[in-house]
Amino acid sequence: MISAYILIMIQPGKTDKAIKEMRRIDNVAKISIIAGEYDIVVRAQVKNLEELLAVTDDIQMIEGVTKTTTQIIEKEISLQ
Amino acid sequence: MIIRKKYLFYILAITSSFIAAAVTAIDSYVGGQPAFKYDPWAFAFSLFFVGAIITMIITMVLSIPLRGSSLGAKLLDPSFKRIRFVQKKEIKTHLIAGIMNAINTIGYCAIISQVQDPSVILSFSQIVILYLLLMESITDKDVPTLVEVQSSVIVTFGAILASISLTGEFLLVPILIVFLVVNPTWAIFSIYQRKLKLMKIRNRPNDSLNIRFWNVVFSCLFTAIILFFYDFFFSQQHLVSGVLSSLDPHYFILLAATMGTTFISYVLYIRALGMWKASVNNAIRASTIIFAIPFSLLMLHLGLLTEFSTDPVMLVIKIMGMILIVMGIVSFALTLVKAYIFITVKPGYRLKDTMNKLWDIRGVSHVTVTGGKYDFIVKVSTRTLLKGYERIIRRLDEIDGIKKYHWESVLKDWEKI
């Protein structure tokens, strides 16, 4: 299983609609609206890089998304 | 389905409390049966004995495969695959949780056997929330903040007021049993159930159905051992009486009904424990007292209960207690700040060392090493931004290997369930 964070920049005023569409994408495990350099962080959980490509592709097709940066998780420690 | 994690947590915790309230009503009816009324020890053993059997049957039914997963995964916990044996890494934690649950139940029975109306005494068991706060501040890296302490105290006192009954006796020994046996064992039990839920079994999150099933099995085993020695030294017959009552078809059905309902309540509670601290979970669990009222009224209507206080003073005290519980729970929910910190590191520093230093910071819930623009993405939770600065940012500044970081506050989030 491969996990990745996709950091997304959105055009002003398009966040709510974009979130609505992201919630429908397969393999999206978590979506957070954030305040800072980026506007949204998506955590994707996929079986292979092919599926990750499909997730980023779907996100980039959403109206208002101006830039995505994908960070593949190599190692993780978490409370949950 | 992707929903807000906060909502999922409250749905799980409050549904669990609601079902627990139903269990309390069924328990009071079953406990009043002739075989158990004057022998709470036999009742405790029978609950676990029949509970182990019925829990195994339910878990096996929920293991039926369904569209790529299992019935249990669809209905109760997505992490559940099928009933399984305890794994080596879980055994120690299960043994501790089992023995704590057994001692807790025995302590509860000891109180019931000494006091006719134990409600005055048992209302002090709500102080367990404060025990948990203390234990978590020692064992976890997450020291409670002032808001958590305030909210917990509000819920605790609210729960005491809402559950108190002035008709009972106030005796020293049962009170000591609550403070020295019932509360500490429940607190340790909750912490170890959470530990189990946070474990990864075969690279998957541990599931609450198997955790509950094995907890009932171990609790049954330890209760039997404790009762065996008790009976042996005091020439009693509680264990035999418990086994015989369990085998009676009438009692078996009643015990199976109460333990089957308890199973669902605990599965949801354990899932909620995996999402937030045991102290917060137990604070929300105090809402059981509020949910118990409609069930008590229903039992009264059906003639299964004979007493229900309608004294105006008592009602006012109880309403005050309920308001405090709700206020405490709401203040828990509204005061949590979450953030991502994106970090780049300097060359010449091992990522593993920096990862461990980041993990040691209080409030850090996830540390991920990532490939791409950033070397680390860290997720943090704090009660206030000031604490975030004092506890997290200051500590980040002290880590040599960090070249640059930036904090991005989470405004709203959703999670797949």
Interface residues (C-beta under 8 A of the other chain):
Chain A: M1 S3 A4 Y5 L7 I19 R23 V28 A29 K30 I31 S32 I33 I34 A35 G36 E37 Y38 V41 T69 T70 Q71 I72 I73 E74 K75 E76 I77 S78 L79 Q80
Chain B: I2 K5 L198 N203 P205 G274 M275 K338 A339 Y340 F342 L351 M355 W359 S365 H366 V367 T368 V369 T370 G371 G372 K373 Y374 I377 K379 H406 W407 E408 S409 V410 L411 K412 D413 W414 E415 K416
